[in-house]
Amino acid sequence: MTTLRLFASAREAAGTDRLELEAGTVGEVLDQARARFGEHFAAVLATSRVWRNGEPTTDDAAVGETDEVAVLPPVSGG
């Protein structure tokens, strides 16, 4: 199972900070998360950075059971 980690507004939109998913690519992980968490989560995801194992990634990157995909929304300061 691939671990999906959610931070800040992505965590708030999903109502959780972590999810375990069966997927073959980063894109599949994100598609499953969109389907599970709905339109508000999808809107947050559209402006977020996605990392795999601590590095920027693309939707076609392969994932396995020890991988972690992280959704990092933009942070506003003040």
C-alpha positions in Angstrom: 0.0 0.0 0.0 1.2 3.5 -0.9 0.8 6.1 1.9 -0.8 9.4 0.9 0.1 12.2 3.4 -2.0 15.4 3.4 -1.0 18.7 4.9 -2.6 22.0 5.7 -5.7 22.7 3.6 -5.5 19.3 1.9 -5.8 17.6 5.3 -8.7 19.9 6.2 -10.5 19.1 2.9 -10.0 15.4 3.3 -10.7 15.2 7.1 -7.6 13.1 7.6 -3.8 13.4 7.3 -3.0 10.0 6.0 -4.5 7.3 3.8 -3.2 3.9 2.5 -4.0 3.2 -1.1 -3.3 0.5 -3.7 -2.0 2.2 -6.8 0.7 1.9 -9.5 1.4 5.5 -10.1 1.2 8.9 -8.4 -1.7 9.8 -10.7 -3.7 6.8 -9.6 -3.1 7.7 -5.9 -4.4 11.2 -6.6 -7.4 10.0 -8.7 -8.4 7.8 -5.8 -8.1 10.6 -3.3 -10.2 12.9 -5.6 -12.9 10.3 -5.9 -12.9 9.6 -2.1 -12.7 13.2 -0.8 -14.7 15.2 -3.5 -14.6 18.5 -5.2 -13.3 20.7 -2.4 -10.3 18.3 -2.1 -9.8 18.3 -5.9 -9.7 22.1 -5.9 -7.0 22.2 -3.2 -5.1 19.5 -5.0 -5.1 21.6 -8.2 -3.0 24.3 -6.5 -0.8 21.9 -4.5 2.7 20.5 -5.0 3.0 16.7 -5.0 6.1 14.9 -3.8 7.0 11.2 -3.8 9.4 10.1 -1.1 10.6 13.7 -0.4 11.1 14.7 -4.0 8.9 16.6 -6.5 7.1 14.1 -8.8 4.8 13.7 -11.7 1.5 11.8 -12.2 3.2 9.0 -14.2 5.8 8.2 -11.5 5.5 4.6 -10.3 4.7 3.9 -6.7 5.0 0.8 -4.5 4.0 -0.3 -1.1 6.9 1.5 0.7 6.4 4.8 -1.1 4.9 8.0 0.4 3.0 10.6 -1.8 2.6 14.0 -0.1 0.2 16.8 -1.0 1.6 20.2 0.0 -0.8 23.1 -0.6 0.6 26.6 -0.9 1.2 28.3 2.4 0.2 31.9 3.0 2.2 33.9 5.4 1.4 36.9 7.5 
